[in-house]
Amino acid sequence: MSLKKPSVNYKMTKIAILASHNGSGFDTLYKNAKELNISIELLISNNSDSNAIQKAKNRDIENYVVNSKTDDNPDAKIYELIKNKDCTFVYLSGYMKKISEEITNSFKVINSHPALLPKYGGKGMYGHYVHEAVIKNNEKVSGCTLHFVNEVYDDGEIILQKQIPVDADDTAISLESKIKELESQTIVEGFKRCLK
């Protein structure tokens, strides 16, 4: 008598990525896709020179450049592409455009921000600008925030925050490097919470 294993069909959660430049968060999700049981269905960039587009091509992930030069209504095109792929989540991997309410109301949109929100958030607070402000203000801690996206920059419900000390000899460059490492951990841990 042989015991037959029950067949289990785990449905993967479909995710779309929006990225403007390098897409380091995209890298993290791609490397951890199996562990998270996710499928990255497509990558959309507003920047035709985005490294993230090339990474998506190299990984055989469907990819598109969508901006005001390619489409009369970029937001509608982005919505259509995500909807057609039946994605539940949208991850903003350094995406430098504001997301339309149609998208934030239709999908679970997640962003990672390189600071402990609500501090150092809002329009113009991204990348090295955040780290320069943290150093200038002599903050003792900084970190990373994974949050849901709504119609206001960096204002959505916080999923997870992780923090690290800011050392006396830290510069904006060294702090950015430390935060990048922390961001990867935060993305994976935060997505695990969201996908339960």
C-alpha positions in Angstrom: 0.0 0.0 0.0 1.5 3.3 -1.0 0.5 6.6 0.5 -0.3 9.2 -2.1 0.7 12.8 -1.3 -2.3 15.1 -1.6 -1.9 17.6 -4.5 -1.6 21.1 -3.2 -2.1 24.0 -5.5 -0.7 27.2 -4.0 -1.9 30.1 -5.9 0.9 32.7 -6.3 0.1 36.3 -5.6 0.6 38.4 -8.7 2.6 41.6 -8.4 3.3 44.5 -10.7 6.4 46.7 -10.2 6.7 50.4 -11.1 10.2 51.7 -11.2 11.9 54.8 -12.5 15.6 54.0 -12.1 17.6 51.0 -10.7 14.8 49.1 -9.0 16.6 47.8 -6.0 13.3 46.8 -4.4 12.4 44.9 -7.6 15.7 43.0 -7.1 14.7 42.1 -3.6 11.3 40.8 -4.6 12.7 38.9 -7.5 15.3 37.2 -5.4 12.7 36.3 -2.8 9.8 35.5 -5.1 9.7 31.8 -4.3 9.9 32.3 -0.5 7.1 34.9 -0.7 5.1 32.8 -3.2 4.7 35.8 -5.5 4.8 36.1 -9.3 6.2 39.4 -10.7 3.9 39.7 -13.7 5.2 42.9 -15.2 7.4 45.9 -14.7 6.4 49.4 -15.8 8.8 52.4 -15.9 8.3 56.0 -16.8 11.9 56.2 -17.9 13.1 54.5 -21.1 16.7 54.5 -19.7 15.7 52.8 -16.5 18.1 50.0 -15.4 15.0 48.2 -14.1 13.6 47.8 -17.6 16.8 46.0 -18.7 16.7 43.8 -15.5 13.1 42.9 -16.4 14.1 42.0 -19.9 17.0 39.9 -18.6 14.6 38.1 -16.3 12.0 37.5 -19.0 9.5 39.7 -17.2 7.0 41.6 -19.3 8.0 45.3 -19.3 6.7 48.6 -20.6 7.7 52.2 -20.7 4.7 54.4 -20.0 4.9 58.2 -19.8 3.4 61.3 -21.4 5.5 60.7 -24.6 4.2 57.2 -25.0 0.6 57.7 -24.0 -2.0 60.5 -23.8 -3.1 59.2 -20.5 -0.3 57.3 -18.8 -2.3 56.6 -15.6 -5.0 54.9 -17.6 -2.5 52.9 -19.5 -0.7 51.8 -16.3 -4.1 50.8 -14.7 -5.0 48.8 -17.8 -1.7 46.9 -17.9 -1.9 46.0 -14.2 -5.6 45.0 -14.4 -5.0 42.9 -17.5 -2.4 40.9 -15.6 -4.8 40.4 -12.7 -2.3 41.7 -10.1 -3.3 42.1 -6.5 -0.3 44.1 -5.4 1.7 47.0 -7.0 5.2 47.7 -5.6 6.8 51.1 -6.2 10.5 50.5 -6.5 11.8 54.0 -6.6 9.0 55.1 -8.8 9.2 58.9 -9.2 5.6 59.7 -10.3 2.5 60.2 -8.2 0.1 57.3 -8.5 -3.5 58.0 -9.6 -6.4 57.3 -7.1 -7.8 54.8 -9.6 -4.7 52.7 -9.1 -4.5 53.2 -5.3 -8.2 52.4 -4.9 -8.0 49.3 -7.2 -4.8 47.6 -6.0 -2.8 47.2 -2.9 0.0 49.6 -3.7 3.1 49.4 -1.5 6.1 51.7 -1.3 9.3 51.6 0.7 10.7 54.9 1.9 14.3 55.3 3.2 13.3 57.0 6.4 11.1 56.6 9.5 7.9 58.2 8.3 6.3 60.6 9.0 9.7 62.2 9.3 11.5 63.0 6.1 8.5 62.1 3.8 6.6 64.0 1.2 7.2 65.6 -2.1 10.9 66.0 -2.9 12.0 63.6 -0.1 13.6 60.7 -1.8 17.0 59.0 -2.2 20.0 61.1 -1.1 17.8 64.1 -0.2 16.4 62.1 2.7 19.8 61.0 4.0 21.3 64.5 3.6 18.4 65.9 5.7 18.8 63.2 8.4 22.6 63.9 8.7 22.0 67.7 8.6 19.5 67.4 11.5 21.9 65.3 13.6 19.3 62.5 13.9 20.4 59.6 16.2 18.4 57.0 14.3 17.1 56.5 10.8 15.5 53.6 9.0 13.1 52.4 6.4 9.3 52.3 6.2 7.2 50.0 4.1 3.7 51.5 3.7 0.6 51.3 1.7 0.2 54.2 -0.8 -2.7 56.6 -0.9 -3.3 59.8 -2.8 -0.9 61.8 -0.5 2.9 61.3 -0.8 4.3 59.0 2.0 1.0 59.2 3.9 -0.4 55.6 3.7 -0.8 53.1 6.5 2.5 51.8 7.7 3.1 48.1 7.3 6.6 47.9 8.9 9.4 50.1 10.1 13.0 49.1 10.9 15.6 51.4 12.3 19.3 51.7 12.7 21.5 54.1 14.6 23.1 57.0 12.8 26.8 57.0 13.7 28.6 60.2 14.4 30.9 59.6 11.4 28.0 58.7 9.0 27.7 60.7 5.8 24.6 60.8 3.5 26.4 58.2 1.3 27.3 55.8 4.1 23.8 56.1 5.6 22.2 55.4 2.2 24.3 52.3 1.9 23.2 51.0 5.4 19.5 51.9 4.7 19.7 49.9 1.4 20.6 46.8 3.3 17.9 47.4 5.8 15.4 48.1 3.0 15.8 44.6 1.6 15.0 43.0 5.0 12.0 45.4 5.5 10.5 44.6 2.1 10.7 40.8 2.6 9.4 40.9 6.2 6.7 43.5 5.3 5.4 41.5 2.3 5.3 38.4 4.4 2.9 40.2 6.7 0.8 41.5 3.8 0.5 38.1 2.1 -0.7 36.1 5.2 
